[in-house]
Amino acid sequence: MISIIQRVRHAKVVVDGEVVGKIGQGFLVLLGVGKDDTESDVRYTATKIAGMRVFTDAEGKFNLALEDVGGSVLLVSQFTLLADTRKGRRPSFIDAAPPEPAERMVERCAELLREADITVETGRFGAHMDVELLNDGPVTIILDSRERGRA
């Protein structure tokens, strides 16, 4: 499971002219689900997102997490994060999960974040989405659950 976590001042997702998800301060999380991802990957990702300390304290240091700043998450499924670009010019998405299990895992990630008392908004799975954000910092973190065992 690959996530791009962007600290934002605000973000929203629009589908066919309708705002389907909108947050103030927090994280815009673009979430790519791999074909071999499991519940363990979802739990790891949600736990990392919930506890990630990239908001600044009074001394300007990254010491605060979402709960400390009253932040929210806008969670947007993005299978293109699993693109394999090693051959040719057209990316292969063979490592991405099929739509049905991917959607379940995105919903499960949102559920786990909500269980951690984080307000979560989402995009619309499978739709063409326009995502607007004001990246704060900018702070952008790449999180890959497959790398959790690396030192």
C-alpha positions as CSV (number, residue, x, y, z in Angstrom):
1,M,0.0,0.0,0.0
2,I,1.5,3.3,-1.1
3,S,0.4,6.6,0.3
4,I,1.3,10.2,-0.5
5,I,0.6,12.2,2.5
6,Q,0.4,16.0,2.0
7,R,0.0,18.4,4.9
8,V,-2.6,20.8,3.8
9,R,-4.3,24.0,5.0
10,H,-7.4,22.8,3.1
11,A,-8.3,20.4,0.4
12,K,-11.4,19.2,-1.5
13,V,-12.5,16.6,-4.1
14,V,-15.0,17.5,-6.8
15,V,-16.8,15.0,-9.0
16,D,-19.0,16.3,-11.8
17,G,-19.1,19.7,-10.3
18,E,-20.1,18.4,-6.8
19,V,-17.9,18.7,-3.8
20,V,-17.8,15.1,-2.4
21,G,-15.1,15.6,0.3
22,K,-13.6,18.7,1.9
23,I,-11.3,19.4,4.9
24,G,-9.5,22.2,6.5
25,Q,-6.1,21.7,8.1
26,G,-4.9,18.1,8.0
27,F,-3.7,15.6,5.5
28,L,-4.7,14.9,1.9
29,V,-3.8,11.2,1.5
30,L,-3.6,9.7,-1.9
31,L,-3.8,5.9,-1.3
32,G,-2.8,3.2,-3.8
33,V,-3.7,-0.3,-3.0
34,G,-1.5,-3.2,-4.3
35,K,-2.8,-6.5,-5.4
36,D,-1.0,-8.3,-2.5
37,D,-2.0,-5.8,0.2
38,T,-3.6,-7.3,3.3
39,E,-5.4,-6.1,6.5
40,S,-1.9,-5.7,8.0
41,D,-1.0,-3.2,5.3
42,V,-4.2,-1.2,6.0
43,R,-3.6,-1.2,9.7
44,Y,0.0,-0.2,9.4
45,T,-0.9,2.7,7.0
46,A,-3.8,4.0,9.1
47,T,-1.7,3.9,12.3
48,K,1.2,5.7,10.6
49,I,-1.1,8.4,9.2
50,A,-2.9,8.9,12.5
51,G,0.3,9.3,14.5
52,M,2.5,11.1,12.0
53,R,4.0,14.1,13.7
54,V,4.6,16.7,10.9
55,F,2.8,19.7,12.4
56,T,4.9,22.2,14.1
57,D,4.9,23.0,17.8
58,A,5.6,26.4,19.4
59,E,9.3,25.9,18.7
60,G,8.7,25.2,15.0
61,K,9.6,21.5,15.3
62,F,7.7,18.6,13.8
63,N,6.2,17.3,17.1
64,L,2.4,17.4,16.6
65,A,0.1,14.9,15.0
66,L,-3.4,15.3,13.6
67,E,-5.1,14.9,17.0
68,D,-2.9,17.6,18.5
69,V,-4.0,20.2,15.9
70,G,-7.6,19.1,15.4
71,G,-6.7,18.0,11.8
72,S,-8.7,15.9,9.4
73,V,-7.9,13.5,6.6
74,L,-9.2,13.7,3.0
75,L,-8.6,10.1,1.7
76,V,-8.5,9.7,-2.0
77,S,-8.0,6.3,-3.8
78,Q,-5.3,6.5,-6.5
79,F,-4.3,3.3,-8.2
80,T,-1.8,5.1,-10.4
81,L,0.6,5.1,-7.4
82,L,1.2,1.5,-8.2
83,A,2.4,2.3,-11.8
84,D,5.4,0.4,-13.1
85,T,7.3,2.7,-15.4
86,R,10.4,0.6,-16.0
87,K,9.5,-0.5,-19.5
88,G,8.3,1.6,-22.4
89,R,6.4,4.9,-22.1
90,R,3.0,3.5,-21.0
91,P,2.8,2.7,-17.3
92,S,1.7,-0.8,-16.3
93,F,-0.8,-1.1,-13.4
94,I,-0.5,-4.9,-13.0
95,D,0.6,-4.4,-9.3
96,A,-2.6,-2.5,-8.4
97,A,-5.4,-4.3,-6.7
98,P,-8.6,-4.9,-8.7
99,P,-11.3,-2.4,-8.0
100,E,-13.5,-4.4,-5.6
101,P,-10.8,-5.3,-3.1
102,A,-9.1,-1.9,-3.5
103,E,-12.3,-0.1,-2.6
104,R,-12.8,-2.3,0.4
105,M,-9.3,-1.5,1.6
106,V,-9.7,2.2,1.1
107,E,-13.0,2.1,3.1
108,R,-11.2,0.0,5.8
109,C,-8.4,2.6,6.0
110,A,-11.0,5.4,6.5
111,E,-12.8,3.3,9.1
112,L,-9.6,2.7,11.1
113,L,-8.8,6.5,11.0
114,R,-12.3,7.3,12.3
115,E,-11.8,4.7,15.1
116,A,-8.7,6.8,16.0
117,D,-11.1,9.8,16.4
118,I,-9.9,11.5,13.2
119,T,-12.5,13.2,10.9
120,V,-12.2,11.6,7.5
121,E,-13.6,12.7,4.2
122,T,-13.2,10.7,1.0
123,G,-13.2,11.0,-2.7
124,R,-15.5,8.9,-4.9
125,F,-13.9,5.5,-5.7
126,G,-13.5,5.0,-9.4
127,A,-14.7,8.4,-10.4
128,H,-12.7,11.1,-12.3
129,M,-11.9,13.5,-9.5
130,D,-10.6,17.0,-9.4
131,V,-8.5,17.4,-6.3
132,E,-7.7,20.9,-5.0
133,L,-5.3,21.6,-2.2
134,L,-3.2,24.1,-0.5
135,N,-0.1,22.2,0.5
136,D,1.3,23.6,3.8
137,G,5.0,23.8,3.9
138,P,5.1,22.1,1.5
139,V,5.2,18.9,3.5
140,T,4.8,15.7,1.5
141,I,5.6,12.2,2.8
142,I,5.7,8.9,0.9
143,L,4.6,5.9,2.9
144,D,5.0,2.4,1.6
145,S,3.7,-0.4,3.8
146,R,6.0,-2.9,1.9
147,E,9.0,-1.1,3.4
148,R,8.0,-1.3,7.0
149,G,10.5,-4.0,7.7
150,R,13.5,-2.0,6.5
151,A,15.8,-0.5,9.1
